[in-house]
């Protein structure tokens, strides 16, 4: 994750949504997510501890939402976390990112400014 990634000063999604996924992503099933970091929610699905209740906050999140955060399991995170992107990453708006940010009083992310194209000048 680059230094300019807005997630490093946000973390709202990790403290707003339930992070659930197929149990096969757990280490005991050959996946990467540590078993002690999840709780079973159905026979085939687990959730990251702390996100199975409201208010949600993933146990792997450290730091203060909106100021500076990081995931202690970043390299071992689930597909749900890997697939969730901040708004405007790769030019795509993510309204769920906006929802989580709004819950913490943070403004929505805005698309990066595009450089103005100037017409070719004829000399």
N, CA, C and O atoms as CSV, one atom per row, in Angstrom:
chain,resi,resn,atom,element,x,y,z
A,1,UNK,N,N,0.853,-1.168,0.000
A,1,UNK,CA,C,0.000,0.000,0.000
A,1,UNK,C,C,0.899,1.232,0.000
A,1,UNK,O,O,1.820,1.330,0.811
A,2,UNK,N,N,0.639,2.152,-0.891
A,2,UNK,CA,C,1.497,3.331,-0.992
A,2,UNK,C,C,1.227,4.305,0.140
A,2,UNK,O,O,0.191,4.238,0.802
A,3,UNK,N,N,2.174,5.212,0.354
A,3,UNK,CA,C,2.033,6.216,1.409
A,3,UNK,C,C,0.846,7.138,1.157
A,3,UNK,O,O,0.299,7.698,2.108
A,4,UNK,N,N,0.432,7.313,-0.098
A,4,UNK,CA,C,-0.668,8.210,-0.407
A,4,UNK,C,C,-2.027,7.513,-0.358
A,4,UNK,O,O,-3.045,8.147,-0.635
A,5,UNK,N,N,-2.066,6.241,-0.015
A,5,UNK,CA,C,-3.320,5.510,0.043
A,5,UNK,C,C,-4.196,6.090,1.146
A,5,UNK,O,O,-3.759,6.171,2.294
A,6,UNK,N,N,-5.436,6.499,0.821
A,6,UNK,CA,C,-6.308,7.110,1.826
A,6,UNK,C,C,-6.684,6.165,2.962
A,6,UNK,O,O,-7.092,6.620,4.030
A,7,UNK,N,N,-6.554,4.868,2.751
A,7,UNK,CA,C,-6.899,3.905,3.797
A,7,UNK,C,C,-6.010,4.045,5.033
A,7,UNK,O,O,-6.431,3.723,6.143
A,8,UNK,N,N,-4.787,4.523,4.840
A,8,UNK,CA,C,-3.859,4.651,5.963
A,8,UNK,C,C,-4.253,5.752,6.935
A,8,UNK,O,O,-3.763,5.792,8.064
A,9,UNK,N,N,-5.135,6.644,6.505
A,9,UNK,CA,C,-5.631,7.682,7.415
A,9,UNK,C,C,-7.137,7.554,7.610
A,9,UNK,O,O,-7.786,8.505,8.046
A,10,UNK,N,N,-7.696,6.397,7.294
A,10,UNK,CA,C,-9.142,6.214,7.403
A,10,UNK,C,C,-9.479,5.039,8.323
A,10,UNK,O,O,-9.625,5.220,9.532
A,11,UNK,N,N,-9.603,3.844,7.758
A,11,UNK,CA,C,-9.947,2.661,8.536
A,11,UNK,C,C,-11.426,2.523,8.826
A,11,UNK,O,O,-11.827,1.607,9.545
A,12,UNK,N,N,-12.256,3.418,8.280
A,12,UNK,CA,C,-13.686,3.404,8.584
A,12,UNK,C,C,-14.359,2.098,8.170
A,12,UNK,O,O,-15.221,1.596,8.892
A,13,UNK,N,N,-13.982,1.541,7.027
A,13,UNK,CA,C,-14.636,0.310,6.579
A,13,UNK,C,C,-14.394,-0.831,7.564
A,13,UNK,O,O,-15.273,-1.667,7.773
A,14,UNK,N,N,-13.208,-0.870,8.170
A,14,UNK,CA,C,-12.858,-1.920,9.129
A,14,UNK,C,C,-13.587,-1.747,10.464
A,14,UNK,O,O,-13.635,-2.667,11.281
A,15,UNK,N,N,-14.144,-0.569,10.669
A,15,UNK,CA,C,-14.853,-0.277,11.911
A,15,UNK,C,C,-16.327,0.025,11.644
A,15,UNK,O,O,-16.987,0.683,12.448
A,16,UNK,N,N,-16.837,-0.458,10.512
A,16,UNK,CA,C,-18.229,-0.193,10.164
A,16,UNK,C,C,-18.949,-1.436,9.644
A,16,UNK,O,O,-20.084,-1.699,10.042
A,17,UNK,N,N,-18.310,-2.199,8.768
A,17,UNK,CA,C,-18.949,-3.356,8.144
A,17,UNK,C,C,-18.612,-4.656,8.851
A,17,UNK,O,O,-17.565,-4.778,9.486
A,18,UNK,N,N,-19.524,-5.641,8.733
A,18,UNK,CA,C,-19.178,-7.002,9.142
A,18,UNK,C,C,-18.312,-7.576,8.036
A,18,UNK,O,O,-18.668,-7.492,6.861
A,19,UNK,N,N,-17.192,-8.150,8.397
A,19,UNK,CA,C,-16.265,-8.737,7.429
A,19,UNK,C,C,-16.450,-10.248,7.490
A,19,UNK,O,O,-15.836,-10.932,8.308
A,20,UNK,N,N,-17.313,-10.756,6.603
A,20,UNK,CA,C,-17.573,-12.193,6.585
A,20,UNK,C,C,-17.083,-12.802,5.277
A,20,UNK,O,O,-17.001,-12.132,4.247
A,21,UNK,N,N,-16.759,-14.098,5.349
A,21,UNK,CA,C,-16.209,-14.796,4.197
A,21,UNK,C,C,-16.293,-16.297,4.420
A,21,UNK,O,O,-16.591,-16.745,5.527
A,22,UNK,N,N,-16.035,-17.074,3.382
A,22,UNK,CA,C,-16.066,-18.530,3.417
A,22,UNK,C,C,-14.994,-19.062,4.368
A,22,UNK,O,O,-13.851,-18.607,4.335
A,23,UNK,N,N,-15.361,-20.018,5.208
A,23,UNK,CA,C,-14.443,-20.542,6.225
A,23,UNK,C,C,-13.179,-21.148,5.621
A,23,UNK,O,O,-12.168,-21.274,6.312
A,24,UNK,N,N,-13.220,-21.522,4.353
A,24,UNK,CA,C,-12.063,-22.118,3.689
A,24,UNK,C,C,-10.871,-21.176,3.577
A,24,UNK,O,O,-9.774,-21.607,3.220
A,25,UNK,N,N,-11.074,-19.890,3.879
A,25,UNK,CA,C,-9.958,-18.934,3.867
A,25,UNK,C,C,-9.157,-18.955,5.168
A,25,UNK,O,O,-8.137,-18.275,5.283
A,26,UNK,N,N,-9.616,-19.731,6.142
A,26,UNK,CA,C,-8.918,-19.813,7.432
A,26,UNK,C,C,-7.709,-20.747,7.332
A,26,UNK,O,O,-7.679,-21.657,6.503
A,27,UNK,N,N,-6.725,-20.508,8.181
A,27,UNK,CA,C,-5.493,-21.301,8.150
A,27,UNK,C,C,-5.757,-22.789,8.327
A,27,UNK,O,O,-5.103,-23.608,7.682
A,28,UNK,N,N,-6.703,-23.154,9.191
A,28,UNK,CA,C,-6.973,-24.575,9.427
A,28,UNK,C,C,-7.518,-25.282,8.186
A,28,UNK,O,O,-7.490,-26.510,8.104
A,29,UNK,N,N,-8.016,-24.501,7.220
A,29,UNK,CA,C,-8.536,-25.072,5.977
A,29,UNK,C,C,-7.567,-24.843,4.815
A,29,UNK,O,O,-7.902,-25.104,3.660
A,30,UNK,N,N,-6.359,-24.352,5.131
A,30,UNK,CA,C,-5.363,-24.124,4.094
A,30,UNK,C,C,-5.292,-22.688,3.601
A,30,UNK,O,O,-4.520,-22.383,2.692
A,31,UNK,N,N,-6.088,-21.802,4.187
A,31,UNK,CA,C,-6.086,-20.396,3.804
A,31,UNK,C,C,-5.076,-19.588,4.601
A,31,UNK,O,O,-4.178,-20.147,5.230
A,32,UNK,N,N,-5.226,-18.285,4.574
A,32,UNK,CA,C,-4.246,-17.413,5.222
A,32,UNK,C,C,-4.738,-16.729,6.495
A,32,UNK,O,O,-3.923,-16.264,7.293
A,33,UNK,N,N,-6.052,-16.658,6.700
A,33,UNK,CA,C,-6.594,-15.916,7.841
A,33,UNK,C,C,-6.432,-16.746,9.125
A,33,UNK,O,O,-6.903,-17.882,9.184
A,34,UNK,N,N,-5.773,-16.191,10.153
A,34,UNK,CA,C,-5.590,-16.941,11.402
A,34,UNK,C,C,-6.934,-17.318,12.042
A,34,UNK,O,O,-7.821,-16.476,12.185
A,35,UNK,N,N,-7.068,-18.572,12.417
A,35,UNK,CA,C,-8.312,-19.078,13.002
A,35,UNK,C,C,-8.742,-18.296,14.237
A,35,UNK,O,O,-9.935,-18.081,14.452
A,36,UNK,N,N,-7.782,-17.871,15.043
A,36,UNK,CA,C,-8.128,-17.173,16.287
A,36,UNK,C,C,-8.682,-15.766,16.034
A,36,UNK,O,O,-9.167,-15.113,16.958
A,37,UNK,N,N,-8.609,-15.309,14.803
A,37,UNK,CA,C,-9.109,-13.967,14.469
A,37,UNK,C,C,-10.533,-13.978,13.914
A,37,UNK,O,O,-11.068,-12.928,13.561
A,38,UNK,N,N,-11.150,-15.166,13.834
A,38,UNK,CA,C,-12.490,-15.252,13.261
A,38,UNK,C,C,-13.470,-15.890,14.227
A,38,UNK,O,O,-13.087,-16.559,15.186
A,39,UNK,N,N,-14.745,-15.663,13.946
A,39,UNK,CA,C,-15.824,-16.295,14.693
A,39,UNK,C,C,-16.792,-16.873,13.670
A,39,UNK,O,O,-17.100,-16.232,12.665
A,40,UNK,N,N,-17.272,-18.091,13.929
A,40,UNK,CA,C,-18.189,-18.731,12.991
A,40,UNK,C,C,-19.558,-18.065,13.092
A,40,UNK,O,O,-20.072,-17.850,14.190
A,41,UNK,N,N,-20.150,-17.736,11.926
A,41,UNK,CA,C,-21.483,-17.101,11.932
A,41,UNK,C,C,-22.540,-17.976,11.259
A,41,UNK,O,O,-23.729,-17.818,11.536
A,42,UNK,N,N,-22.131,-18.891,10.384
A,42,UNK,CA,C,-23.011,-19.904,9.799
A,42,UNK,C,C,-22.149,-21.154,9.631
A,42,UNK,O,O,-20.942,-21.104,9.870
A,43,UNK,N,N,-22.744,-22.264,9.228
A,43,UNK,CA,C,-21.912,-23.460,9.040
A,43,UNK,C,C,-20.774,-23.272,8.026
A,43,UNK,O,O,-19.771,-23.983,8.095
A,44,UNK,N,N,-20.914,-22.334,7.094
A,44,UNK,CA,C,-19.905,-22.185,6.062
A,44,UNK,C,C,-19.236,-20.816,6.029
A,44,UNK,O,O,-18.351,-20.579,5.206
A,45,UNK,N,N,-19.648,-19.917,6.910
A,45,UNK,CA,C,-19.098,-18.559,6.887
A,45,UNK,C,C,-18.572,-18.168,8.264
A,45,UNK,O,O,-19.101,-18.567,9.301
A,46,UNK,N,N,-17.510,-17.372,8.227
A,46,UNK,CA,C,-16.925,-16.812,9.441
A,46,UNK,C,C,-16.871,-15.298,9.272
A,46,UNK,O,O,-17.044,-14.776,8.171
A,47,UNK,N,N,-16.630,-14.607,10.375
A,47,UNK,CA,C,-16.459,-13.153,10.337
A,47,UNK,C,C,-15.229,-12.806,11.165
A,47,UNK,O,O,-14.875,-13.509,12.112
A,48,UNK,N,N,-14.600,-11.723,10.790
A,48,UNK,CA,C,-13.475,-11.240,11.583
A,48,UNK,C,C,-13.999,-10.849,12.958
A,48,UNK,O,O,-15.039,-10.199,13.073
A,49,UNK,N,N,-13.278,-11.245,13.992
A,49,UNK,CA,C,-13.683,-10.891,15.361
A,49,UNK,C,C,-13.802,-9.373,15.480
A,49,UNK,O,O,-12.972,-8.616,14.978
A,50,UNK,N,N,-14.854,-8.967,16.156
A,50,UNK,CA,C,-15.114,-7.554,16.347
A,50,UNK,C,C,-16.077,-6.991,15.317
A,50,UNK,O,O,-16.701,-5.957,15.552
A,51,UNK,N,N,-16.205,-7.669,14.163
A,51,UNK,CA,C,-17.141,-7.175,13.149
A,51,UNK,C,C,-18.469,-7.912,13.197
A,51,UNK,O,O,-19.376,-7.618,12.418
A,52,UNK,N,N,-18.583,-8.863,14.102
A,52,UNK,CA,C,-19.807,-9.647,14.225
A,52,UNK,C,C,-20.820,-8.988,15.164
A,52,UNK,O,O,-21.888,-9.549,15.404
A,53,UNK,N,N,-20.503,-7.820,15.690
A,53,UNK,CA,C,-21.386,-7.074,16.597
A,53,UNK,C,C,-21.455,-5.620,16.129
A,53,UNK,O,O,-20.641,-5.173,15.321
A,54,UNK,N,N,-22.433,-4.903,16.645
A,54,UNK,CA,C,-22.522,-3.455,16.364
A,54,UNK,C,C,-22.300,-2.723,17.673
A,54,UNK,O,O,-22.888,-3.138,18.671
A,55,UNK,N,N,-21.516,-1.688,17.752
A,55,UNK,CA,C,-20.733,-1.181,16.634
A,55,UNK,C,C,-19.597,-2.138,16.297
A,55,UNK,O,O,-18.984,-2.746,17.175
A,56,UNK,N,N,-19.341,-2.250,15.020
A,56,UNK,CA,C,-18.301,-3.161,14.528
A,56,UNK,C,C,-16.934,-2.481,14.570
A,56,UNK,O,O,-16.818,-1.271,14.375
A,57,UNK,N,N,-15.923,-3.271,14.825
A,57,UNK,CA,C,-14.537,-2.826,14.677
A,57,UNK,C,C,-13.673,-4.075,14.649
A,57,UNK,O,O,-13.597,-4.814,15.631
A,58,UNK,N,N,-13.031,-4.299,13.530
A,58,UNK,CA,C,-12.205,-5.481,13.367
A,58,UNK,C,C,-11.080,-5.480,14.406
A,58,UNK,O,O,-10.422,-4.463,14.623
A,59,UNK,N,N,-10.873,-6.625,15.037
A,59,UNK,CA,C,-9.799,-6.743,16.039
A,59,UNK,C,C,-8.421,-6.541,15.441
A,59,UNK,O,O,-7.475,-6.238,16.167
A,60,UNK,N,N,-8.287,-6.703,14.127
A,60,UNK,CA,C,-6.978,-6.546,13.479
A,60,UNK,C,C,-6.655,-5.081,13.160
A,60,UNK,O,O,-5.532,-4.771,12.763
A,61,UNK,N,N,-7.613,-4.193,13.327
A,61,UNK,CA,C,-7.391,-2.776,13.039
A,61,UNK,C,C,-6.750,-2.099,14.240
A,61,UNK,O,O,-7.245,-2.214,15.362
A,62,UNK,N,N,-5.657,-1.397,14.007
A,62,UNK,CA,C,-5.071,-0.595,15.075
A,62,UNK,C,C,-5.030,0.859,14.620
A,62,UNK,O,O,-4.956,1.151,13.426
A,63,UNK,N,N,-5.080,1.747,15.579
A,63,UNK,CA,C,-5.059,3.173,15.281
A,63,UNK,C,C,-6.426,3.790,15.448
A,63,UNK,O,O,-7.390,3.126,15.830
A,64,UNK,N,N,-6.490,5.078,15.154
A,64,UNK,CA,C,-7.722,5.836,15.294
A,64,UNK,C,C,-8.341,6.083,13.930
A,64,UNK,O,O,-7.696,6.614,13.025
A,65,UNK,N,N,-9.612,5.686,13.794
A,65,UNK,CA,C,-10.323,5.893,12.535
A,65,UNK,C,C,-10.281,7.374,12.173
A,65,UNK,O,O,-10.558,8.244,12.998
A,66,UNK,N,N,-9.932,7.631,10.931
A,66,UNK,CA,C,-9.873,8.993,10.426
A,66,UNK,C,C,-8.566,9.713,10.686
A,66,UNK,O,O,-8.375,10.841,10.231
A,67,UNK,N,N,-7.665,9.071,11.413
A,67,UNK,CA,C,-6.390,9.727,11.722
A,67,UNK,C,C,-5.202,8.916,11.226
A,67,UNK,O,O,-4.369,9.426,10.477
A,68,UNK,N,N,-5.125,7.695,11.627
A,68,UNK,CA,C,-4.019,6.831,11.223
A,68,UNK,C,C,-4.326,5.414,11.638
A,68,UNK,O,O,-4.478,5.137,12.828
A,69,UNK,N,N,-4.421,4.507,10.673
A,69,UNK,CA,C,-4.770,3.123,10.960
A,69,UNK,C,C,-3.925,2.181,10.126
A,69,UNK,O,O,-3.291,2.571,9.146
A,70,UNK,N,N,-3.939,0.938,10.547
A,70,UNK,CA,C,-3.358,-0.119,9.737
A,70,UNK,C,C,-3.915,-1.455,10.198
A,70,UNK,O,O,-4.406,-1.599,11.318
A,71,UNK,N,N,-3.823,-2.419,9.305
A,71,UNK,CA,C,-4.298,-3.770,9.573
A,71,UNK,C,C,-3.122,-4.617,10.020
A,71,UNK,O,O,-2.104,-4.690,9.331
A,72,UNK,N,N,-3.259,-5.255,11.167
A,72,UNK,CA,C,-2.176,-6.104,11.665
A,72,UNK,C,C,-2.108,-7.440,10.925
A,72,UNK,O,O,-1.144,-8.190,11.079
A,73,UNK,N,N,-3.137,-7.737,10.119
A,73,UNK,CA,C,-3.168,-8.984,9.347
A,73,UNK,C,C,-3.154,-8.713,7.850
A,73,UNK,O,O,-3.627,-9.535,7.066
A,74,UNK,N,N,-2.622,-7.583,7.453
A,74,UNK,CA,C,-2.739,-7.144,6.062
A,74,UNK,C,C,-2.352,-8.239,5.060
A,74,UNK,O,O,-3.094,-8.482,4.109
A,75,UNK,N,N,-1.233,-8.887,5.249
A,75,UNK,CA,C,-0.801,-9.932,4.314
A,75,UNK,C,C,-1.640,-11.199,4.432
A,75,UNK,O,O,-1.630,-12.028,3.521
A,76,UNK,N,N,-2.361,-11.365,5.529
A,76,UNK,CA,C,-3.176,-12.556,5.752
A,76,UNK,C,C,-4.676,-12.252,5.670
A,76,UNK,O,O,-5.492,-13.108,6.011
A,77,UNK,N,N,-5.045,-11.065,5.230
A,77,UNK,CA,C,-6.446,-10.649,5.228
A,77,UNK,C,C,-7.289,-11.498,4.275
A,77,UNK,O,O,-6.769,-12.152,3.371
A,78,UNK,N,N,-8.591,-11.471,4.502
A,78,UNK,CA,C,-9.528,-12.263,3.715
A,78,UNK,C,C,-9.781,-11.650,2.343
A,78,UNK,O,O,-9.377,-10.521,2.063
A,79,UNK,N,N,-10.452,-12.413,1.502
A,79,UNK,CA,C,-10.817,-11.915,0.176
A,79,UNK,C,C,-11.761,-10.722,0.282
A,79,UNK,O,O,-11.711,-9.818,-0.552
A,80,UNK,N,N,-12.614,-10.710,1.290
A,80,UNK,CA,C,-13.525,-9.579,1.487
A,80,UNK,C,C,-12.729,-8.292,1.645
A,80,UNK,O,O,-13.073,-7.272,1.048
A,81,UNK,N,N,-11.681,-8.332,2.434
A,81,UNK,CA,C,-10.829,-7.155,2.645
A,81,UNK,C,C,-10.007,-6.845,1.397
A,81,UNK,O,O,-9.845,-5.681,1.031
A,82,UNK,N,N,-9.496,-7.867,0.754
A,82,UNK,CA,C,-8.678,-7.655,-0.450
A,82,UNK,C,C,-9.485,-7.013,-1.572
A,82,UNK,O,O,-8.950,-6.227,-2.354
A,83,UNK,N,N,-10.761,-7.344,-1.653
A,83,UNK,CA,C,-11.600,-6.851,-2.744
A,83,UNK,C,C,-12.200,-5.473,-2.477
A,83,UNK,O,O,-12.628,-4.799,-3.414
A,84,UNK,N,N,-12.237,-5.047,-1.227
A,84,UNK,CA,C,-12.811,-3.742,-0.901
A,84,UNK,C,C,-11.785,-2.659,-1.196
A,84,UNK,O,O,-10.663,-2.698,-0.691
A,85,UNK,N,N,-12.178,-1.696,-2.015
A,85,UNK,CA,C,-11.249,-0.619,-2.349
A,85,UNK,C,C,-11.847,0.724,-1.987
A,85,UNK,O,O,-13.064,0.906,-2.020
A,86,UNK,N,N,-10.990,1.651,-1.645
A,86,UNK,CA,C,-11.422,3.017,-1.377
A,86,UNK,C,C,-12.010,3.615,-2.655
A,86,UNK,O,O,-11.654,3.215,-3.764
A,87,UNK,N,N,-12.899,4.563,-2.484
A,87,UNK,CA,C,-13.464,5.253,-3.648
A,87,UNK,C,C,-12.366,5.839,-4.511
A,87,UNK,O,O,-11.383,6.391,-4.017
A,88,UNK,N,N,-12.555,5.708,-5.776
A,88,UNK,CA,C,-11.720,6.295,-6.825
A,88,UNK,C,C,-10.395,5.593,-7.039
A,88,UNK,O,O,-9.563,6.069,-7.810
A,89,UNK,N,N,-10.181,4.464,-6.368
A,89,UNK,CA,C,-9.013,3.664,-6.709
A,89,UNK,C,C,-9.276,3.150,-8.116
A,89,UNK,O,O,-10.355,2.624,-8.390
A,90,UNK,N,N,-8.338,3.290,-8.979
A,90,UNK,CA,C,-8.481,2.903,-10.383
A,90,UNK,C,C,-9.650,3.604,-11.068
A,90,UNK,O,O,-10.218,3.090,-12.031
A,91,UNK,N,N,-10.006,4.795,-10.555
A,91,UNK,CA,C,-11.051,5.593,-11.174
A,91,UNK,C,C,-12.472,5.141,-10.904
A,91,UNK,O,O,-13.399,5.604,-11.569
A,92,UNK,N,N,-12.670,4.235,-9.933
A,92,UNK,CA,C,-13.994,3.683,-9.652
A,92,UNK,C,C,-14.525,4.201,-8.322
A,92,UNK,O,O,-13.844,4.136,-7.298
A,93,UNK,N,N,-15.757,4.717,-8.354
A,93,UNK,CA,C,-16.413,5.187,-7.132
A,93,UNK,C,C,-16.927,3.993,-6.338
A,93,UNK,O,O,-17.477,3.060,-6.923
A,94,UNK,N,N,-16.761,4.002,-5.021
A,94,UNK,CA,C,-17.267,2.952,-4.144
A,94,UNK,C,C,-18.182,3.601,-3.107
A,94,UNK,O,O,-17.696,4.130,-2.107
A,95,UNK,N,N,-19.503,3.570,-3.328
A,95,UNK,CA,C,-20.426,4.202,-2.382
A,95,UNK,C,C,-20.374,3.587,-0.982
A,95,UNK,O,O,-20.716,4.255,-0.007
A,96,UNK,N,N,-19.953,2.325,-0.870
A,96,UNK,CA,C,-19.838,1.695,0.458
A,96,UNK,C,C,-18.707,2.335,1.252
A,96,UNK,O,O,-18.793,2.451,2.474
A,97,UNK,N,N,-17.650,2.750,0.566
A,97,UNK,CA,C,-16.564,3.496,1.211
A,97,UNK,C,C,-17.129,4.809,1.758
A,97,UNK,O,O,-16.857,5.186,2.898
A,98,UNK,N,N,-17.914,5.495,0.936
A,98,UNK,CA,C,-18.536,6.752,1.368
A,98,UNK,C,C,-19.408,6.540,2.602
A,98,UNK,O,O,-19.379,7.350,3.528
A,99,UNK,N,N,-20.190,5.446,2.619
A,99,UNK,CA,C,-21.076,5.158,3.759
A,99,UNK,C,C,-20.284,4.989,5.054
A,99,UNK,O,O,-20.650,5.538,6.093
A,100,UNK,N,N,-19.203,4.229,4.981
A,100,UNK,CA,C,-18.381,3.994,6.175
A,100,UNK,C,C,-17.735,5.297,6.640
A,100,UNK,O,O,-17.716,5.582,7.838
A,101,UNK,N,N,-17.214,6.080,5.721
A,101,UNK,CA,C,-16.586,7.361,6.076
A,101,UNK,C,C,-17.607,8.301,6.708
A,101,UNK,O,O,-17.306,8.975,7.693
A,102,UNK,N,N,-18.807,8.347,6.148
A,102,UNK,CA,C,-19.859,9.220,6.672
A,102,UNK,C,C,-20.205,8.864,8.121
A,102,UNK,O,O,-20.450,9.748,8.943
A,103,UNK,N,N,-20.223,7.572,8.423
A,103,UNK,CA,C,-20.533,7.123,9.786
A,103,UNK,C,C,-19.541,7.661,10.808
A,103,UNK,O,O,-19.859,7.750,11.994
A,104,UNK,N,N,-18.350,8.016,10.361
A,104,UNK,CA,C,-17.313,8.556,11.251
A,104,UNK,C,C,-17.089,10.054,11.035
A,104,UNK,O,O,-16.097,10.618,11.496
A,105,UNK,N,N,-18.020,10.684,10.330
A,105,UNK,CA,C,-17.925,12.123,10.124
A,105,UNK,C,C,-16.843,12.537,9.146
A,105,UNK,O,O,-16.405,13.687,9.149
A,106,UNK,N,N,-16.411,11.606,8.312
A,106,UNK,CA,C,-15.373,11.896,7.329
A,106,UNK,C,C,-16.019,12.209,5.984
A,106,UNK,O,O,-17.016,11.582,5.626
A,107,UNK,N,N,-15.481,13.152,5.240
A,107,UNK,CA,C,-16.057,13.472,3.931
A,107,UNK,C,C,-15.787,12.338,2.941
A,107,UNK,O,O,-14.833,11.578,3.112
A,108,UNK,N,N,-16.614,12.223,1.919
A,108,UNK,CA,C,-16.337,11.213,0.901
A,108,UNK,C,C,-15.045,11.556,0.165
A,108,UNK,O,O,-14.667,12.722,0.054
A,109,UNK,N,N,-14.392,10.539,-0.324
A,109,UNK,CA,C,-13.199,10.761,-1.129
A,109,UNK,C,C,-13.634,11.319,-2.480
A,109,UNK,O,O,-14.737,11.040,-2.950
A,110,UNK,N,N,-12.783,12.088,-3.083
A,110,UNK,CA,C,-13.103,12.685,-4.373
A,110,UNK,C,C,-12.162,12.126,-5.438
A,110,UNK,O,O,-11.044,11.705,-5.139
A,111,UNK,N,N,-12.631,12.130,-6.682
A,111,UNK,CA,C,-11.745,11.616,-7.736
A,111,UNK,C,C,-10.540,12.523,-7.895
A,111,UNK,O,O,-10.627,13.727,-7.655
A,112,UNK,N,N,-9.423,11.955,-8.297
A,112,UNK,CA,C,-8.233,12.788,-8.496
A,112,UNK,C,C,-8.479,13.784,-9.625
A,112,UNK,O,O,-9.208,13.503,-10.576
A,113,UNK,N,N,-7.869,14.924,-9.500
A,113,UNK,CA,C,-8.005,15.940,-10.542
A,113,UNK,C,C,-7.322,15.465,-11.807
A,113,UNK,O,O,-6.215,14.927,-11.776
A,114,UNK,N,N,-7.989,15.670,-12.894
A,114,UNK,CA,C,-7.424,15.327,-14.195
A,114,UNK,C,C,-6.735,16.562,-14.755
A,114,UNK,O,O,-7.299,17.653,-14.677
A,115,UNK,N,N,-5.553,16.434,-15.311
A,115,UNK,CA,C,-4.881,17.606,-15.899
A,115,UNK,C,C,-5.696,18.116,-17.082
A,115,UNK,O,O,-6.249,17.343,-17.865
A,116,UNK,N,N,-5.752,19.422,-17.186
A,116,UNK,CA,C,-6.481,20.019,-18.299
A,116,UNK,C,C,-5.727,19.778,-19.583
A,116,UNK,O,O,-4.503,19.893,-19.648
A,117,UNK,N,N,-6.489,19.441,-20.602
A,117,UNK,CA,C,-5.895,19.254,-21.913
A,117,UNK,C,C,-5.940,20.591,-22.638
A,117,UNK,O,O,-6.998,21.211,-22.743
A,118,UNK,N,N,-4.820,21.021,-23.123
A,118,UNK,CA,C,-4.801,22.262,-23.861
A,118,UNK,C,C,-4.746,21.956,-25.344
A,118,UNK,O,O,-4.048,21.032,-25.762
A,119,UNK,N,N,-5.476,22.725,-26.147
A,119,UNK,CA,C,-5.454,22.467,-27.599
A,119,UNK,C,C,-4.063,22.769,-28.148
A,119,UNK,O,O,-3.347,23.638,-27.651
A,120,UNK,N,N,-3.717,22.038,-29.165
A,120,UNK,CA,C,-2.422,22.288,-29.814
A,120,UNK,C,C,-2.429,23.693,-30.407
A,120,UNK,O,O,-3.387,24.110,-31.058
A,121,UNK,N,N,-1.371,24.384,-30.171
A,121,UNK,CA,C,-1.258,25.741,-30.718
A,121,UNK,C,C,-0.496,25.702,-32.035
A,121,UNK,O,O,0.526,25.031,-32.174
A,122,UNK,N,N,-1.013,26.419,-32.956
A,122,UNK,CA,C,-0.327,26.509,-34.240
A,122,UNK,C,C,0.533,27.747,-34.220
A,122,UNK,O,O,0.037,28.833,-33.921
A,123,UNK,N,N,1.803,27.616,-34.527
A,123,UNK,CA,C,2.725,28.761,-34.477
A,123,UNK,C,C,2.680,29.573,-35.730
A,123,UNK,O,O,3.394,30.569,-35.847
